[in-house]
Amino acid sequence: MSHGLDSLPVPLATSGDWPGLKKPCHLDFQQFLDSLCISPLSPPSVLEVAQKAYAHAYPPNWSEELDAASGALYFYHRLKDESSWQHPLAEAYQEVLQLVGAAVGQRLRLDQLAIRIEESLTEAQGRAARDLEQWIGPIDGCFEEDEGMTYFYNTLTGCSSWEDPRDVWKYELHVRYDLLVGYLVSQERSLVARRGEQGAVAIPDLTHTLTSLASSMSSVQSVLANSLTPPSRAPAPQYVGDPDDPEASGARWARPRARKGGLPLPPKRTGGAADRALFSMPPHQQRYASDVLQQEPRSPAPSSSAAAKQ
């Protein structure tokens, strides 16, 4: 007897939709867990989903890089020519793993888990729709070197980007769907296996929830296709500022900075806790750096004679 999972909606996209995506190479799984505030002693279900998230390719235009001098691992966006210490999908992964952890802690039934996953995916889709409403594009490049290129302008932040924001959200929603629905499938299979062993385990009918989930996922393509405001329907741009500065005061539809195609340099270190390197160094290098810092001589205290003269 089928309980509904055979009728799961097809994924929002497949890996073939993004050829050339970069996969983790130097990223350490323990550092990955630490950056998401996930304990290595978490329940097996949480760690299984985390392992699947860890193995996911980076979003389009993202790659991991190593600082040759320090061994620090960071993330680089090719189109923006920007670097970050934070994994580009960190927030999405944290939300997914928090949901899985809560489901395990609350011992949700399979039907309750399906409803919780549907609510999470629906909320993420709504967030995507609201964000995309702020974008105008695609806008044709206005300079000779921009021939054949388009960019996108965010009316809320006043910034422009060469990257299509629809692609950003499409990949994130695809990853969320893959992790959450994959977790739901694994729980259903576990329940079926227990029923085979014990013979008295009830498996709820998920047809209604899955139908709703399928309808919600099928609407995502429409949201992505129709959410941006075409330039022809947007208010007339009132340009003030340098066309090479998308953050120029009063700029509207400003062209993004030219793509430099330079070296993927590490992010600037600010020393603030919020901006620290989440993947700063391999564990052995972290221990070495800590030992060096502890051995650094401190500034000597002023002598009593010097204090007396003051």
N, C-alpha and C positions, 0 to 999 in steps of 0.2 A: 504493500500500500504506500502510495506517495503522500508525503506530508507537506508538500509545497516547495521544498528546496530545489526540486528538479525544474521548477518554473521560475527560478531566479532570473531577474532581468540581466540582459547582456551588459558587460562592463561599458562604462562611459567611453572608454577608448582602449586601445591596445598599445603595446610597446612599439609596434610598427608605425604608429602615428608620430613618433618622435625618433627618427633615426639619428644615430650618433650620440645618444645620451651617454654621459660619463658615469661610470659606476665607482663606488668606493674602492680605493686601492690601499691607501695608507691609514685610513680611519680605523682606530682601535675600538672594539665593541664596548669595552669597559668605559672608555672615555665618552663614548656615545651615550651610554646609560647615565653616567654622571651628569652630562650636560642636560639631560631631560629629567634629572632628579629621580631616577628610577634605581632602586636598590637591587644589587645582584641577588638578594634573597627574596625578591618579590615572588608571588605565586607563579608557577610554571606557565599558566596561560598568558600572563602579562609578558613574561620573558620571551615566549614564542612569538607574540605579536611584535615585540621590540626587535627580535632577530629578523623578522620579515621586513620591518621598517628599515632596519640597518642595511639590508641587502638591496633596497630600492635604489634605482639610479637617481642621480641628482636631477633637479628640474632642468628644462631647456636653458642653455647658455651658461649653466653653472658647472664648475669643476672644482676639485680639491687641489691644493698646491702645498708645497713644503718650502719653508724658508731655509735655504741652504746654510745660513749662519747659525740658526738656533735649533733647527729641527721642528719649529712650530708649524702646525697644520692649520690652514685657513681655507676659505672658500672664495672663489673668484667668479664674477659675472662678466662674460665676454662683451656683451653689447653695451653695458653700462660702464665698463672699465673700472669696476669697483670691487673691493675686497671686504670680507666680513669674517669675524671669528665665529659667528653663529651659523649653525647648519641652516640652509635655506628653508627646510621644512620643519624646523624645531617646534614651532607653535602648533602646527597640525599634528605632529607626532605626540606632543604632550597631551593634547585634547583627546586623541584616540586612546592613548594608554591610560589616561585618567578614567575614561569611560569603561575600559576593560577591567581596570582595577576595582572600580565601584561595583561592576556587575559581579565580579568574583566575591567581593566582600559582602554584598547583599544577597548572594546566592539567588540571583534572578532566575526564574523559569525561562525556558526557551522562548515562549511567546512574549514575556516581558522584555527579554533581551532584544528581540526583533523590533519591538515598539521603540525601545530606547535608541537603537541604532537608526531607525527611521527618523526619529526626532532629531538626532545629531546631524544626519546627512541633510535633512530639510533645512535646518538652521544654517548649515554651511552654505547651502545653495542660496538661501536668502541673503546671506552676507555677501556672496559673490555678486548677486544681482544689484544690491545697493551700491557696492563699490564700482561696478562697471557703469552704472548710471552717471557717474561723475566724469567719465572719459569721453572725449571727442576724437574721432578718427575713423578710418585712417586718413592722415593728412599728407598730401604729396610734398616731398622735399622741395625747398624753394631755391636751392643753389645748384650750380652745375654739377658739383660732385655728388649731389643727392639723387642723380638720375636713377629712376627705377626704385627708389627707396621711399618708404612712408614712415610716419611717426604718429604718436598719440599724445594727447594733451589732457591733463587732469585738472578740471575746473575747481576742485576743492583745494588741492595743494599748490596749484600754479606751476607744476613741473611737467616736463615733457619726457617721453621715453621712446627709444627705437623699438622697444619690445611691446608686442601686442598683449595688453592685459588679459585678453580672453584666453591666450595660451597659458598664462600664469595660473589662472583659476581652473582651466580645464585639467591641467596636470595635477593640481592639488586635490580637486574633487575626485579625480581618478584614483589617486593614492588613498584617500580617505575611504572610498568605496571598496577598494581592493582589500584594505586591512580589516575594515569592520565587517563586511559581508563574508570575507574569508574566515574571520573569527566565528561568525554565526554558523557557517557551514561546519567548521570543526566541532563546535558544540553539539550540533545536530548529529553528526556522525558518532560522537562519543556517547550520546544518548541512545542511539540505535544499537551500538555495540553493547551497552549495559543491558538493554532490553533483551538482546540475544543471550546474554549470560544469565540474567535474573528472570526474564520472562514476564515481568509484571510492571515494567516501566512505561508510563503513559507518555506519548509524544503528542504535543498539542498541534492542532491544525493551524498552519501559518498562512493559509491561502489569502485571507483578507489583507494581512499585513504586507505580504509579498506583492500582492497586486497594487497596493498603495505605493510601495517602494518602487515598483517598476514604473508606475505612472509618474512618480516624482523624478526618477532618473531620466526618463525619456523627455521630460520637459527641460532638462538642463541644456540640451543642444539648442533649443529655441531661445533660452535665456542668453546663452553665449552668442548666438547669431544676431539677436535683435537688441541687445542691451546698450551698445555704444550709440552715441549721437553722431550721425553723419555730419561732416562739415557744412553741407548744404542746408541743414536744418538747425545748425547751431547759431547763436547770436553772432553778429559780425564781430570779428576780432578787433580789439582796440590795442594795437601794438605800441608799447613803450619799452625801450631798453635794447640791450645788445642781443642780436639773434643767436649768438653763441652762448648766451647765459639764460637757461630756462628758469632761473630763479630771480631774474631781474625784476625790480620793483615795478608792478603794474603790467608786466608782460602777459599777453594772452596768445595762446597757440605758439609760444616761442619754440623755435627749433631746438632739439636737444644738442648738447655739446657734441662736436665732431668726434667720431670714434677714432681713438688714437692708435689702436692696435699695438699698444706698447706691452711691456713686461707686466705680468700679473703680480704686482708688488703687494707685500703684506699690508694689512690695515694698520693705521696709526695707533700706537699705544697711548692711551690717555691716563692710565693708572687708576681709573675709576672702577669700582667693583662691578658696575653694570656693563662695562665694556671690556672686561678682562677676557683673555683668550680662553675659550672653553676647551679648545683642543691645543693647548699651548705647546706641550712637548710630550714625547713618549715617557712612560713612567720612570725609566731609568735616568732620563735626562732631568726630569723633575726632581728626583732625589739628589742628583748631583748639584743642580742649581740651588736647592735648599741648603745643602751642606756648605756651599761656597758663601751664600749670604750669611749663614750663621758664623762663619769664620772671619768675615770682614771686620777689621778693627773699628771700634767706635771712637768718635771724637773725644779726646781726653777732657775731663772736667777742668775748669779754670782753677789754677793754684790759689792757695790762701793768700799769698802775697799779692797776686794780681787782683784778687777780690778786694784786698785792703786798700790798694791804690785807687780802686774805683770808689 
